[in-house]
Amino acid sequence: MSDKLVHTADHRGRTVVGYMSEGSRFRLDRLIVDYQINSVIEVGTFVGMSACFFAERVNQVVCVDTFDAVGSATFNPVGVHVIADQYRTFLANTLAYPNIRHIVLPSLVAAALPGLVADMVYIDADHTYEATVADIVAWRPHARKLMTGDDNGDRRFGVSEAIASLGIVDSGERIWWQSLS
Ligand SMILES: C[S@@+](CC[C@H](N)C(=O)[O-])C[C@H]1O[C@@H](n2cnc3c(N)ncnc32)[C@H](O)[C@@H]1O
């Protein structure tokens, strides 16, 4: 896979570190346009790279994260400095985006909250098989048009097996998606 592990992008004056390749940005751009996505719930936000990306394209973004990536399956030594200050870094990175809200809770606890609905849900949290299945099942009722997520095809994780077990067609790309319409 040619994708780098960690990426950087400029978002309203800040250089934001995160996990979003050019290929992923391209695919998500296409999905947002094709499905006329106006709101996104993002499960797994890290320090806000994908949140900023979505907030520049849709009206409303809700980010769900425990902001404790040290304990997550996606911990990466390259991000050690950022992870040590994950929540404050997220707040600083997203300050210029009034259309970003966030919820500091584990995914499945947040999914049980009432009233959270968006055109699209983007799953990018705990990438084990069990957690990915649980996240997709828990968050699918919150999506009006589209379920999406990251890390398909990455053999370090269980994402590909999880989406296959739920009958989601393999996109052949790092971004997976399922139309709900
Ligand atoms: C791969 S990172 C997200 C990358 C981000 N979307 C980006 O573009 O940079 C995964 C994030 O999921 C969070 N996470 C892992 N398991 C979680 C859970 N069960 N509930 C909420 N957040 C979780 C971690 O804290 C981490 O910030």
The ligand as a Gaussian input file, in Angstrom:
#p B3LYP/6-31G(d) Opt

LIG

0 1
 C       -7.497000       6.417000      13.530000
 S       -7.900000       7.590000      14.774000
 C       -9.046000       8.637000      13.925000
 C       -8.393000       9.396000      12.817000
 C       -9.141000      10.612000      12.365000
 N      -10.423000      10.265000      11.791000
 C       -8.280000      11.406000      11.371000
 O       -8.699000      11.624000      10.253000
 O       -7.176000      11.790000      11.706000
 C       -8.937000       6.674000      15.862000
 C       -9.566000       7.486000      16.988000
 O      -10.621000       6.705000      17.529000
 C      -10.686000       6.899000      18.914000
 N      -11.326000       5.727000      19.488000
 C      -10.877000       4.446000      19.502000
 N      -11.779000       3.652000      20.074000
 C      -12.835000       4.429000      20.434000
 C      -14.075000       4.182000      21.065000
 N      -14.446000       2.947000      21.433000
 N      -14.912000       5.213000      21.283000
 C      -14.576000       6.475000      20.882000
 N      -13.404000       6.770000      20.271000
 C      -12.547000       5.758000      20.054000
 C       -9.242000       7.105000      19.361000
 O       -9.192000       7.877000      20.535000
 C       -8.640000       7.832000      18.145000
 O       -8.671000       9.219000      18.357000

